[in-house]
Amino acid sequence: MGVRHSFWTIPALAVVVLAACVSEREVPDYGLAGFDPKANETRAADCLARGGSYETAGLAGLQACITRPADAGQSCQSASDCESACLARSRSCAPVQPLFGCNAILDESGREVTLCVD
């Protein structure tokens, strides 16, 4: 009986001693250097501070900051007349920014072009 007792005592002590030597686990690096888990919250707060609304937009269904440009609805002849885009059909500045979908807009020269944004 005494032999068995000492036979199991030595391995048990070895496990306890080795366990005490193990340092804290390191967090594995999955290649996400610079990843900010609160980035979405930060973007939403920045958007609200600028007077926008942070919502799902576009075909991808991602979050975007939707703002109303100061010149929304004003008449325009080219892209340079607007903060965002000059809508070709109404010849007015876009009511929101960014402008998602495919839209006929006027470029810097006043030519009609189609801009598609998702």
TORDOGU-694928 format. One line per field, with one value per residue: residue number from 1; y negated, z negated, x negated of N, C-alpha, C in turn; residue in one letter. Coordinates in nm, 4 decimals. Layout:
// residues N
i	c(NUM,...)
n.c2	c(Y,...)
n.c3	c(Z,...)
n.c1	c(X,...)
ca.c2	c(Y,...)
ca.c3	c(Z,...)
ca.c1	c(X,...)
c.c2	c(Y,...)
c.c3	c(Z,...)
c.c1	c(X,...)
aa	c(a,...)
// end
This chain:
// residues 118
i	c(1,2,3,4,5,6,7,8,9,10,11,12,13,14,15,16,17,18,19,20,21,22,23,24,25,26,27,28,29,30,31,32,33,34,35,36,37,38,39,40,41,42,43,44,45,46,47,48,49,50,51,52,53,54,55,56,57,58,59,60,61,62,63,64,65,66,67,68,69,70,71,72,73,74,75,76,77,78,79,80,81,82,83,84,85,86,87,88,89,90,91,92,93,94,95,96,97,98,99,100,101,102,103,104,105,106,107,108,109,110,111,112,113,114,115,116,117,118)
n.c2	c(0.1182,-0.1238,-0.1666,-0.2134,-0.4502,-0.6398,-0.6169,-0.7435,-0.9923,-1.1373,-1.1850,-1.3426,-1.5664,-1.6664,-1.7502,-1.9591,-2.1356,-2.1961,-2.3139,-2.5491,-2.6858,-2.7641,-3.0367,-3.3209,-3.2821,-3.3736,-3.5952,-3.4792,-3.5899,-3.6788,-3.8113,-4.0563,-4.3124,-4.6368,-4.6271,-4.7499,-4.6815,-4.8487,-5.0171,-5.0519,-5.1665,-5.4040,-5.5269,-5.5646,-5.7460,-5.9658,-6.0264,-6.0989,-6.3245,-6.4950,-6.5524,-6.3611,-6.0479,-5.7232,-5.4424,-5.1386,-5.0913,-5.0933,-4.8230,-4.6271,-4.6366,-4.7559,-4.9612,-5.3121,-5.6617,-5.8841,-6.1954,-6.5269,-6.7480,-7.0967,-7.2408,-7.1016,-7.0371,-7.2816,-7.4623,-7.3543,-7.3450,-7.2019,-6.9628,-7.1064,-7.2943,-7.1857,-7.0381,-6.7603,-6.5883,-6.6831,-6.6430,-6.5144,-6.5007,-6.6684,-6.8858,-6.9703,-6.9935,-6.6980,-6.5424,-6.3918,-6.2547,-5.9946,-5.9261,-5.6622,-5.3811,-5.3824,-5.6765,-5.9505,-6.2044,-6.5351,-6.6092,-6.7789,-6.9383,-6.9741,-6.7759,-6.4961,-6.2068,-5.8659,-5.7566,-5.4967,-5.3755,-5.1604)
n.c3	c(0.0000,-0.0784,0.1209,0.3520,0.2830,0.2784,0.5414,0.6944,0.5836,0.6621,0.9519,0.9339,0.7859,0.9692,1.1802,1.0534,0.9963,1.2574,1.3646,1.2218,1.3384,1.5863,1.7901,1.8294,2.0785,2.4110,2.6318,2.9393,3.2563,3.5142,3.7466,3.7380,3.6873,3.5664,3.5688,3.4556,3.2238,3.1504,3.3558,3.5185,3.3403,3.2849,3.5390,3.5725,3.3645,3.4469,3.6852,3.5982,3.4534,3.6587,3.7542,3.9060,4.0002,3.8942,4.0676,4.2261,4.5603,4.9226,5.1619,5.0458,4.7850,4.5748,4.2954,4.3088,4.3049,4.3409,4.4675,4.4894,4.7327,4.7179,4.9386,5.0454,5.2757,5.4054,5.7175,5.9934,6.2355,6.2887,6.1476,5.9788,5.8615,5.6429,5.3120,5.2906,5.5270,5.8516,5.9636,6.2702,6.3941,6.2421,6.2162,5.9731,5.6522,5.4853,5.2375,5.0290,4.8914,4.8833,5.2215,5.3000,5.5284,5.8841,6.0543,6.2635,6.3145,6.3258,6.4558,6.3920,6.6173,6.6854,6.8301,6.8780,6.6884,6.5749,6.2488,6.0401,5.7209,5.4562)
n.c1	c(-0.0824,-0.1948,-0.3810,-0.2272,-0.1035,-0.3126,-0.3872,-0.1826,-0.1888,-0.4170,-0.3852,-0.1517,-0.2361,-0.4200,-0.2555,-0.1153,-0.3260,-0.4191,-0.1913,-0.1821,-0.3874,-0.3012,-0.2387,-0.0126,0.2375,0.1716,0.3346,0.4383,0.3091,0.5012,0.4557,0.5805,0.4886,0.5224,0.7956,1.1014,1.3323,1.5371,1.5863,1.8146,1.9979,1.8618,1.8586,2.1342,2.1912,2.0333,2.1635,2.4227,2.3520,2.2869,2.5310,2.6534,2.8159,2.7619,2.7839,2.9092,2.8215,2.8150,2.7514,2.5953,2.6637,2.5281,2.4177,2.4552,2.3797,2.6241,2.6772,2.8178,2.7497,2.6530,2.7327,2.9441,3.2019,3.1791,3.1530,2.9485,2.6785,2.4559,2.2206,2.0512,2.2115,2.3287,2.3136,2.3267,2.4546,2.5700,2.8821,2.9903,3.2500,3.4255,3.2698,3.1665,3.0044,2.9019,3.1110,3.0098,2.7049,2.4722,2.5751,2.7524,2.7923,2.8735,2.8363,2.9207,2.7060,2.5564,2.2395,1.9207,1.9034,2.1617,2.2778,2.4965,2.4677,2.4608,2.4600,2.3816,2.4149,2.3502)
ca.c2	c(0.0000,-0.2399,-0.1859,-0.2750,-0.5879,-0.7241,-0.6102,-0.8439,-1.1217,-1.2063,-1.2438,-1.4462,-1.6845,-1.7175,-1.8221,-2.0826,-2.2243,-2.2419,-2.4028,-2.6780,-2.7505,-2.8089,-3.1785,-3.3498,-3.2534,-3.4869,-3.6003,-3.4517,-3.6957,-3.6288,-3.9040,-4.1660,-4.4276,-4.7613,-4.6066,-4.8166,-4.6226,-4.9538,-5.1078,-5.0830,-5.2607,-5.5307,-5.5867,-5.6078,-5.8668,-6.0731,-6.0583,-6.1719,-6.4546,-6.5775,-6.5729,-6.2557,-5.9295,-5.6054,-5.3407,-5.0409,-5.1524,-5.0280,-4.6821,-4.5415,-4.6405,-4.7987,-5.0845,-5.4321,-5.7887,-5.9565,-6.3361,-6.6183,-6.8583,-7.2305,-7.2919,-7.0054,-7.0931,-7.4044,-7.4354,-7.3395,-7.3241,-7.1074,-6.9043,-7.2054,-7.3758,-7.1114,-6.9695,-6.6171,-6.5622,-6.7598,-6.5460,-6.5572,-6.5189,-6.7835,-6.9919,-7.0180,-6.9234,-6.5770,-6.5656,-6.3163,-6.2175,-5.9579,-5.8983,-5.5211,-5.3373,-5.4393,-5.8072,-6.0386,-6.3280,-6.6212,-6.6138,-6.9131,-7.0132,-6.9844,-6.6632,-6.3936,-6.0764,-5.7799,-5.7184,-5.3876,-5.3590,-5.0643)
ca.c3	c(0.0000,-0.0877,0.2487,0.4433,0.2399,0.3241,0.6865,0.7460,0.5244,0.7413,1.0723,0.8967,0.7514,1.0925,1.2522,0.9802,1.0149,1.3958,1.3837,1.1636,1.4271,1.7094,1.7852,1.8808,2.2208,2.5009,2.7279,3.0714,3.3563,3.6329,3.8563,3.7275,3.6281,3.5899,3.5634,3.3437,3.2077,3.1264,3.4710,3.5636,3.2430,3.3038,3.6628,3.5480,3.2809,3.5323,3.7805,3.5264,3.4174,3.7800,3.7906,3.9968,3.9408,3.9223,4.0998,4.3300,4.6911,5.0369,5.1876,4.9547,4.6529,4.4749,4.2257,4.3709,4.2477,4.4385,4.4274,4.5803,4.7662,4.6956,5.0625,5.0947,5.3411,5.4810,5.8600,6.0317,6.3776,6.2958,6.0195,5.8938,5.7947,5.5288,5.2150,5.3207,5.6697,5.9217,6.0293,6.4083,6.4290,6.1737,6.2112,5.8347,5.5706,5.4221,5.1034,4.9299,4.9272,5.0221,5.3069,5.3376,5.6466,6.0108,6.0708,6.3700,6.2529,6.4149,6.4159,6.3794,6.7409,6.7070,6.9122,6.8025,6.6749,6.4777,6.1379,5.9614,5.5922,5.3666)
ca.c1	c(0.0000,-0.2822,-0.4475,-0.1311,-0.0789,-0.4228,-0.3904,-0.0890,-0.2175,-0.5188,-0.3266,-0.0551,-0.3144,-0.4805,-0.1503,-0.0889,-0.4412,-0.4194,-0.0766,-0.2172,-0.4843,-0.2365,-0.2030,0.1208,0.2503,0.1635,0.4438,0.3812,0.3206,0.5694,0.4334,0.6764,0.4210,0.5933,0.9410,1.1661,1.4649,1.6364,1.5820,1.9503,2.0542,1.7912,1.9097,2.2720,2.1861,1.9821,2.2693,2.5271,2.2954,2.2904,2.6710,2.6983,2.8771,2.6798,2.8838,2.8800,2.8435,2.7524,2.7826,2.5189,2.7263,2.4310,2.4510,2.4001,2.4235,2.7057,2.6875,2.8884,2.6600,2.7074,2.7921,3.0438,3.3191,3.1493,3.1324,2.8073,2.6487,2.3437,2.1810,1.9852,2.3134,2.3844,2.2281,2.3251,2.4719,2.6729,2.9690,3.0122,3.3920,3.4856,3.1688,3.1593,2.9050,2.9554,3.1637,2.9322,2.5687,2.4493,2.6897,2.7418,2.8652,2.8276,2.8994,2.8729,2.6561,2.4796,2.0986,1.8627,1.9281,2.3056,2.3237,2.5678,2.4013,2.5272,2.3727,2.4381,2.3457,2.4140)
c.c2	c(-0.1251,-0.2693,-0.2554,-0.4221,-0.6799,-0.7238,-0.7192,-0.9838,-1.2015,-1.2636,-1.3567,-1.5753,-1.7483,-1.7984,-1.9565,-2.1820,-2.2794,-2.3386,-2.5417,-2.7548,-2.8064,-2.9545,-3.1973,-3.3242,-3.3825,-3.4797,-3.5761,-3.5678,-3.6354,-3.7226,-4.0220,-4.2885,-4.5549,-4.7476,-4.6717,-4.7604,-4.7261,-5.0531,-5.1473,-5.1844,-5.3997,-5.6023,-5.6404,-5.7374,-5.9866,-6.1202,-6.1419,-6.3116,-6.5506,-6.6020,-6.4693,-6.1456,-5.8080,-5.4895,-5.2445,-5.1021,-5.0720,-4.8819,-4.5885,-4.5401,-4.6783,-4.9284,-5.2022,-5.5546,-5.8672,-6.0994,-6.4142,-6.7355,-6.9930,-7.2838,-7.1983,-7.0770,-7.2200,-7.3698,-7.4323,-7.3160,-7.2251,-7.0606,-7.0071,-7.2965,-7.3115,-7.0524,-6.8215,-6.5944,-6.6502,-6.6588,-6.5979,-6.5857,-6.6441,-6.9067,-7.0588,-6.9348,-6.8092,-6.6053,-6.4936,-6.2868,-6.1046,-5.9224,-5.7550,-5.4895,-5.3962,-5.5670,-5.8821,-6.1706,-6.4112,-6.6263,-6.7582,-7.0013,-7.0316,-6.8746,-6.5612,-6.2629,-5.9958,-5.7374,-5.6113,-5.3677,-5.2575,-5.0886)
c.c3	c(0.0000,0.0440,0.3476,0.4095,0.2923,0.4766,0.7468,0.6921,0.6108,0.8713,1.0407,0.8607,0.8764,1.1726,1.1854,1.0023,1.1574,1.4242,1.3287,1.2539,1.5539,1.6940,1.8394,2.0297,2.3017,2.5969,2.8659,3.1676,3.4820,3.7516,3.8541,3.6607,3.6647,3.5873,3.4387,3.3283,3.1835,3.2427,3.5169,3.4707,3.2605,3.4283,3.6438,3.4675,3.3623,3.6303,3.7143,3.4888,3.5368,3.8281,3.8869,3.9244,3.9876,3.9436,4.2063,4.4643,4.7996,5.0496,5.0911,4.8143,4.5421,4.4090,4.2937,4.3006,4.3572,4.3879,4.5319,4.6078,4.7464,4.8196,5.1222,5.1539,5.4205,5.6277,5.8911,6.1812,6.3976,6.1554,5.9248,5.8207,5.6660,5.4387,5.2497,5.4714,5.7252,6.0006,6.1665,6.4385,6.3682,6.1761,6.0738,5.7589,5.4952,5.2789,4.9926,4.9841,4.8360,5.0927,5.3574,5.4587,5.7719,6.0367,6.1870,6.3026,6.3591,6.3646,6.4086,6.5015,6.7701,6.7952,6.8242,6.8058,6.5728,6.3738,6.0572,5.8366,5.5089,5.2272)
c.c1	c(-0.0872,-0.3507,-0.3531,-0.1090,-0.1890,-0.4341,-0.3007,-0.1185,-0.3154,-0.4601,-0.2267,-0.1273,-0.3770,-0.3786,-0.1223,-0.2024,-0.4437,-0.3044,-0.1068,-0.3134,-0.4210,-0.1957,-0.0606,0.1227,0.2401,0.2813,0.3840,0.4045,0.3820,0.5537,0.5295,0.6137,0.4963,0.7441,0.9972,1.3070,1.5746,1.6436,1.7219,2.0169,1.9918,1.8424,2.0515,2.2743,2.1366,2.0889,2.3786,2.4796,2.2960,2.4333,2.7260,2.7725,2.7982,2.7750,2.8345,2.9146,2.7734,2.7901,2.7127,2.5794,2.6301,2.4768,2.3820,2.4557,2.4951,2.7237,2.7661,2.7949,2.7297,2.7784,2.8977,3.1641,3.2939,3.1245,2.9825,2.7964,2.5336,2.3089,2.1201,2.0841,2.3648,2.2772,2.2155,2.3344,2.5825,2.7559,3.0098,3.1591,3.4517,3.3960,3.1675,3.0565,2.9726,3.0002,3.0869,2.7932,2.5261,2.5806,2.6747,2.8281,2.8032,2.9068,2.8366,2.8344,2.5850,2.3354,2.0507,1.8891,2.0770,2.3618,2.3933,2.4906,2.4804,2.4248,2.4451,2.3521,2.4223,2.3660)
aa	c(m,g,v,r,h,s,f,w,t,i,p,a,l,a,v,v,v,l,a,a,c,v,s,e,r,e,v,p,d,y,g,l,a,g,f,d,p,k,a,n,e,t,r,a,a,d,c,l,a,r,g,g,s,y,e,t,a,g,l,a,g,l,q,a,c,i,t,r,p,a,d,a,g,q,s,c,q,s,a,s,d,c,e,s,a,c,l,a,r,s,r,s,c,a,p,v,q,p,l,f,g,c,n,a,i,l,d,e,s,g,r,e,v,t,l,c,v,d)
// end
